[in-house]
Structure formats: C-alpha cells, structure tokens
C-alpha cells in the first residue's frame, strides 16, 4: 500500500493512494525505525491490530504524539474508515529535526498495514515529505485560510459571508480548468453557504494567452461586476481551443457575451492598473506555493480538482462524492 501527500503549496492533505488525485509522486512503503511484524492472531473485523508502540521510539522532544494526531485528524478526519497509530517520533542527526512514523490501515482491509514517514522542522510549523516543505500542526490549513481571507479578492459568487470559503486558482487556457468548471458549479449548488472566489493563475510559460485572458476578465469584472465576469469566463472556456490562434477575436467575443464593451475592456487591460490586478493574483498564488491548476482551497485546505470524477472514481481519481466529504468535514471544523 502506498501513501501520497497532495502537494499544493505549503499545505498537506494526506490521502491514501487509492483516494488521491493530481498528486506528487507517491513514496514506496518505508521501514519502521525498529523491525516489527503484524500480530499473527486475526484482528477483529474492521479493526486493524497495529504492532505495540515502544516508548523507546519516542526520542524527540517535539512534536508530541498529540500534535501529530491532531494534524492527521485535520487531514484524514473526513474518512471514518481510516485508522492510524503514531508509531515513532525520533531525533535525527540534525538538531531540532524530528522523524515521524505513522502506521495506517483501512477498516475494510484491517490486515494491510502501511507506514508513512515524514520529518518535522525545528520550528514545529513545517514538515518535509516527498521533497516538499508543507505546513504542519494541529490546524495545518489555518495559515493559508488567513492569507486567503485577507487577499483573495477575485470575482466571487455564492454566499456573501466568508465563513465558508472556496477559492479556485485557475488558468483560462488550462484544459483541466475548463473540465473542472461543471464540478465547481455543482459544488455551489450543494454548498449554498459557500462563498466562492475565482483567482487567476495564468501559467504563462505554457499558456501564452492565459495572462491576457485573465487581464480581460478582471477588467470585465471591474466594469460589469461579478455576474459579467462569470459569463465571460464561461465564454472563454467554451472557446478555449481558439485562443492560441486568435486570442484578440476570442476574448472580444467573450466580452461581448458578457454584455461589456470590447474597446473599453481592451483599454483597461492595457493600463498599468489592469495588469497590476493580474499580477496581484499571481503573487497570491506564488505566496501560497500553488503548483498546479485548477487548485481549490477549502477554508485554506488545498485540493487539486482537475481529475475529479462526477461518478465512481477509478484509477486513483477523486470522485465528486469524496470531494463533497472533504468539504463537509472541513466546513464542520470551521463552524
């Protein structure tokens, strides 16, 4: 059995390989700090039997097992079938850097015990796994949520209150972003209490038309409001394949569909103020270390949604129902 960290900037969402999507390369099962074997006696149905925990494996002063458990509950608590045991928290040769080992199983496969290890930095606020540095702690998504509450100012829809907030980072030239828009629309129907914000994250190195599309979109929002922006967004995504060969014509048609004046929007996009709005959204994505689109933040919890399947999930994709479970759980924590 393998584990994955969904890598989305500084925040982890730990998931088993069978229920993950668009994730970083999975690490193979790793060895425990001391050899162990699963007890030969059969486990009770639905309850894994982990090897006994040896206090000698807890040589580091920080983090505590309580903090690790709180972190894992924040990350995994939406899945009632998953159980785990903090098996070791060890010192390393680097002062203040601790190694954590967690044993994990699913109740439907209680004999299949896997292990996951990661390092916790000396500051106690970050972990290192799969060559990435991620936020760590009892409330791992709080830092990103605070940043988004303050700086996510893109076009919005849904509830006016920001208590429950969904923030999507997307690129108008990204095919996965286009495919994800029906998923977002469905989420807003299923979660009417959610405030949704669209943040532009044009990946200019691979999508040369994306920055201009974002620029025009924010000018449409400035001149026509949120409703006009989302009409524009739908029109751009619907004609996405035409962007590389005819960006000006395609964007002008989308502006017209949104009920705005293409000449005025073009003038706004050419201004320093228009470009500054796109650059600010880019800076926000970079500060959060967003590394792919489309990325959905759920009260600060990042989930890549490009591979979400509206139906039974196969091949490691995340199903829409699983995404709903994660959102429901995260919102329950933030009441």
VENUR-V113896 format. One record per residue. N is the residue number from 1. PHI is phi in whole degrees, -180 to 180 (NA if undefined). PSI is psi in whole degrees, 0 to 359 (NA if undefined). Layout:
{{N,PHI,PSI} {N,PHI,PSI}}
This chain:
{{1,NA,143} {2,-118,162} {3,-122,156} {4,-134,146} {5,-98,125} {6,-72,116} {7,-93,118} {8,-145,74} {9,78,230} {10,-94,4} {11,-121,134} {12,-96,147} {13,-129,101} {14,-79,129} {15,-142,154} {16,-71,152} {17,-57,328} {18,-75,353} {19,-133,35} {20,-120,174} {21,-153,154} {22,37,45} {23,-103,173} {24,-70,163} {25,-57,131} {26,-71,145} {27,-89,145} {28,-72,161} {29,-56,136} {30,-110,160} {31,-80,147} {32,-73,160} {33,-63,335} {34,-132,145} {35,-59,141} {36,-148,161} {37,-131,147} {38,-69,135} {39,-54,142} {40,-74,334} {41,-66,140} {42,-66,141} {43,-78,154} {44,-62,144} {45,-52,126} {46,81,358} {47,-125,106} {48,-64,150} {49,-109,104} {50,-80,153} {51,-59,150} {52,-58,140} {53,-81,131} {54,-102,121} {55,-58,336} {56,-66,343} {57,-80,354} {58,-107,81} {59,-101,346} {60,-89,147} {61,-76,332} {62,-148,144} {63,-80,169} {64,-84,161} {65,-61,327} {66,-63,319} {67,-67,318} {68,-63,316} {69,-63,320} {70,-65,320} {71,-62,314} {72,-68,325} {73,-66,320} {74,-63,325} {75,-85,322} {76,-112,355} {77,-61,342} {78,-71,343} {79,-106,101} {80,-70,347} {81,-87,353} {82,-96,131} {83,-129,154} {84,-151,166} {85,-140,127} {86,-74,111} {87,-95,332} {88,-161,146} {89,-137,102} {90,-112,149} {91,-67,157} {92,-125,172} {93,-62,342} {94,-90,124} {95,-59,127} {96,85,347} {97,-90,122} {98,-112,149} {99,-108,130} {100,-113,135} {101,-122,131} {102,-125,132} {103,-95,137} {104,-138,145} {105,-151,164} {106,-107,140} {107,-61,332} {108,-76,347} {109,-135,67} {110,-65,338} {111,-84,348} {112,-93,93} {113,-102,124} {114,-112,168} {115,-133,150} {116,-132,132} {117,-125,150} {118,-154,167} {119,-108,143} {120,-109,129} {121,-70,161} {122,-58,333} {123,-76,350} {124,72,4} {125,-112,356} {126,-138,150} {127,-122,161} {128,-122,122} {129,-154,141} {130,51,41} {131,67,20} {132,-127,151} {133,-104,123} {134,-127,157} {135,-70,146} {136,-140,153} {137,143,180} {138,-67,333} {139,-128,74} {140,-67,340} {141,-97,355} {142,-63,317} {143,-60,315} {144,-66,322} {145,-61,319} {146,-64,317} {147,-62,315} {148,-67,321} {149,-59,326} {150,-87,328} {151,-123,348} {152,-78,96} {153,-122,24} {154,-73,179} {155,-55,143} {156,-135,163} {157,-156,177} {158,87,208} {159,-64,148} {160,-78,327} {161,-73,147} {162,-102,16} {163,-60,320} {164,-118,109} {165,-124,133} {166,-113,123} {167,-122,121} {168,-106,131} {169,-100,121} {170,-143,162} {171,-127,126} {172,-66,341} {173,-100,5} {174,-88,118} {175,-60,323} {176,-67,328} {177,-67,319} {178,-59,315} {179,-66,334} {180,-83,345} {181,-62,321} {182,-62,328} {183,-66,316} {184,-62,315} {185,-58,319} {186,-68,321} {187,-61,319} {188,-69,335} {189,-76,322} {190,-80,339} {191,-128,73} {192,-64,344} {193,-80,354} {194,-86,138} {195,-96,120} {196,-106,134} {197,-126,133} {198,-100,115} {199,-109,126} {200,-73,132} {201,-137,72} {202,-68,124} {203,-89,81} {204,-66,336} {205,-70,332} {206,-115,345} {207,-129,87} {208,-65,338} {209,-90,352} {210,-67,322} {211,-64,314} {212,-65,322} {213,-64,319} {214,-65,318} {215,-60,311} {216,-61,318} {217,-61,317} {218,-70,329} {219,-71,324} {220,-61,316} {221,-63,320} {222,-64,322} {223,-91,332} {224,-122,355} {225,90,181} {226,-63,317} {227,-60,318} {228,-63,320} {229,-61,314} {230,-71,333} {231,-67,318} {232,-61,313} {233,-60,315} {234,-61,318} {235,-66,320} {236,-67,313} {237,-61,321} {238,-67,335} {239,-114,27} {240,-56,319} {241,-65,344} {242,-89,350} {243,-62,313} {244,-59,323} {245,-91,338} {246,-150,63} {247,-63,315} {248,-62,313} {249,-65,317} {250,-65,316} {251,-69,322} {252,-62,319} {253,-65,322} {254,-67,322} {255,-62,317} {256,-63,318} {257,-59,327} {258,-82,0} {259,81,22} {260,-115,169} {261,-90,115} {262,-57,324} {263,-66,317} {264,-67,319} {265,-66,320} {266,-63,320} {267,-66,320} {268,-63,316} {269,-65,331} {270,-80,348} {271,-80,159} {272,-63,324} {273,-66,320} {274,-63,315} {275,-68,326} {276,-62,326} {277,-66,319} {278,-67,317} {279,-62,325} {280,-66,321} {281,-68,321} {282,-61,317} {283,-64,321} {284,-62,314} {285,-62,318} {286,-67,321} {287,-66,330} {288,-88,358} {289,60,38} {290,-64,128} {291,-119,7} {292,-164,162} {293,-129,149} {294,-82,139} {295,-117,128} {296,-110,124} {297,-98,126} {298,-109,97} {299,49,44} {300,92,350} {301,-90,118} {302,-88,135} {303,-137,120} {304,-68,130} {305,-116,12} {306,-66,334} {307,-108,15} {308,-66,133} {309,-107,127} {310,-86,73} {311,157,192} {312,-59,132} {313,-84,141} {314,-136,157} {315,65,28} {316,86,2} {317,-72,158} {318,-92,131} {319,-84,161} {320,-61,320} {321,-63,322} {322,-66,320} {323,-61,318} {324,-62,321} {325,-62,319} {326,-65,316} {327,-65,315} {328,-59,316} {329,-65,314} {330,-63,318} {331,-64,326} {332,-66,329} {333,-73,336} {334,-106,17} {335,-64,NA}}
